[in-house]
């Protein structure tokens, strides 16, 4: 991907995902029994996220090839592996 374009470009998923849905996806991937707790008294922030990939597609010809779920699964497993490696290293010290 070579380009003379020198401004920020959004990359990510162009699928609108609420924060609640994102939490559900991660909970499912983790396989843990996690119950979400909503504090409705707290300030209400961003309800969801999506990336506008117009520039990425038009200028640099990029679009996602991995679904949000697949990317989160791979990321979660990699972090899990690193945490387990650290735990083993700490036990041997």
N, C-alpha and C positions, 0 to 999 in steps of 0.2 A: 504494500500500500504506500505508494509514493505520491505526494501531492505538495503543491506550493501553498496550500491553505494553511494559515498560521494562527487561526483562532480556535477557541475550545470547541470540541465536538462531543455531543452526547453519545454515549454508547450504553447499551443495556437492553432491557426489555421494553418494547413499545406496548406491552399489555398492561392496562391499568390494574393494579393490585392494591387492595386496601391493606392497611397495616394489620388489621385483624386476620385477613386472608394470608398474609405473609407469615404471621405467627403460626397459623394452622399448618401451613406447608412445612415450616421448620420443625414444629412439634411432631408431625407425621414422620419426617425424615429421621428425627432423633430416636424415634421408637419409645420415647419416655412418656410417662403418664403425667402430663403437665396440664394444670387447669389455669386458664387465663382469668385474670382479675381486672376488671375495669374500674378505675377511679373516676367517676363522672364529676366529682367535685374539683378535680385538677383541670388546669387550662387545657382546652382542646386544641391540639396541634394539627399537623398534616394528617389527612385521613387516608391518603393513598399516594402512590408514586407511579409515574410512567415516564419514559424517555421519548423525546421527539427525535426520531432518527432520520428526519428529512435530509439534513446536511450530511450525515454519515453516508447515507445511500447515494446522494447526488454528487457530492464532492470526492469522497474517497472510495465509493463503491462497497461500503461495509454494511452488513446486516447480521444479526445474531444467527448462529447455526445451532445453538444449544438452548433448550427451553429453560425457563427460570427454575423449574423443579430439578432438572438435570444438573444445572450449574450449582444450585444450592446443595444438592446431594453430593456432588464431587467435592465441593468446598468443605462441607460438614465432615465428610470422611477423611479428608486430608488433615483438617484441624484435629479431629479425634485421634488420628494416627500420631500426630506431633505431640499432643498432650500425653498420650500413652508412652511415647518414647521418653519424654521428659520425666514422667513418673518413674520409669525404670531406671533412668540415669540417676535420679535423686535417691533411689533406694540403694544404689551401689556406692554412693559417696560416703 
